[in-house]
Amino acid sequence: MSSFHPSGLDLITDRLVLRPWSPAEITAVLEGPRPAHWAEDFPAEGDRVIAGFVAEHPDASGEYGQRQIVERETGLVVGAIGLFWPPSDGALEIGYGVVPSRRGRGYATEATRALVEFAFTAPGVRTVRAGVELSNPGSARVLEKAGLRLLSRDATLAHYATTVTG
């Protein structure tokens, strides 16, 4: 059973909508003004970094790129998740963040599962990987719950991946 269903470019899960960033949203994160449909603590610093990345790389907000995490119940933007396109040797990297007010609800895991599944619909993609700072065990648990497996660790990062078979 699929963990999401597409609606245009949006990916819809039980509780979330993963929506590509619009140019207006990028501008609002980087320059303001603050839209009413953002959670009170959005954007976090990571969201500003991603907005800057998308502003510099407009193709990063395409079908397999960066997305906002929208809470379906409230319509509020509560985080960001994305795939770093294009793939390299059949692999994409995933990154995500949920604002502090919405952590502990399973949103990061739900969004990550959906985006990993969606990543495997991209032509030639066989692996999704992520790096997590060792100081962030909660993020490591998100990846494990989403089906990624620990591959290795270095001084500061744990490296996770999942590969489609068949």
Secondary structure in CASP SS format (residue, H / E / C, confidence):
PFRMAT SS
TARGET T0000
AUTHOR 0000-0000-0000
METHOD secondary structure of the structure
MODEL  1
M C 1.00
S C 1.00
S C 1.00
F C 1.00
H E 1.00
P E 1.00
S E 1.00
G C 1.00
L C 1.00
D E 1.00
L E 1.00
I E 1.00
T C 1.00
D C 1.00
R C 1.00
L E 1.00
V E 1.00
L E 1.00
R E 1.00
P E 1.00
W C 1.00
S C 1.00
P H 1.00
A H 1.00
E H 1.00
I H 1.00
T H 1.00
A H 1.00
V H 1.00
L H 1.00
E H 1.00
G C 1.00
P C 1.00
R C 1.00
P C 1.00
A C 1.00
H C 1.00
W E 1.00
A C 1.00
E C 1.00
D C 1.00
F C 1.00
P C 1.00
A C 1.00
E H 1.00
G H 1.00
D H 1.00
R H 1.00
V H 1.00
I H 1.00
A H 1.00
G H 1.00
F H 1.00
V H 1.00
A H 1.00
E H 1.00
H C 1.00
P H 1.00
D H 1.00
A H 1.00
S H 1.00
G C 1.00
E C 1.00
Y C 1.00
G C 1.00
Q E 1.00
R E 1.00
Q E 1.00
I E 1.00
V E 1.00
E E 1.00
R C 1.00
E C 1.00
T C 1.00
G C 1.00
L C 1.00
V E 1.00
V E 1.00
G E 1.00
A E 1.00
I E 1.00
G E 1.00
L E 1.00
F E 1.00
W E 1.00
P E 1.00
P E 1.00
S E 1.00
D C 1.00
G C 1.00
A E 1.00
L E 1.00
E E 1.00
I E 1.00
G E 1.00
Y E 1.00
G E 1.00
V E 1.00
V C 1.00
P H 1.00
S H 1.00
R H 1.00
R C 1.00
G C 1.00
R C 1.00
G C 1.00
Y H 1.00
A H 1.00
T H 1.00
E H 1.00
A H 1.00
T H 1.00
R H 1.00
A H 1.00
L H 1.00
V H 1.00
E H 1.00
F H 1.00
A H 1.00
F C 1.00
T C 1.00
A C 1.00
P C 1.00
G C 1.00
V C 1.00
R C 1.00
T E 1.00
V E 1.00
R E 1.00
A E 1.00
G E 1.00
V E 1.00
E E 1.00
L C 1.00
S C 1.00
N C 1.00
P H 1.00
G H 1.00
S H 1.00
A H 1.00
R H 1.00
V H 1.00
L H 1.00
E H 1.00
K H 1.00
A C 1.00
G C 1.00
L C 1.00
R E 1.00
L E 1.00
L E 1.00
S E 1.00
R E 1.00
D C 1.00
A C 1.00
T C 1.00
L E 1.00
A E 1.00
H E 1.00
Y E 1.00
A E 1.00
T E 1.00
T E 1.00
V C 1.00
T C 1.00
G C 1.00
END
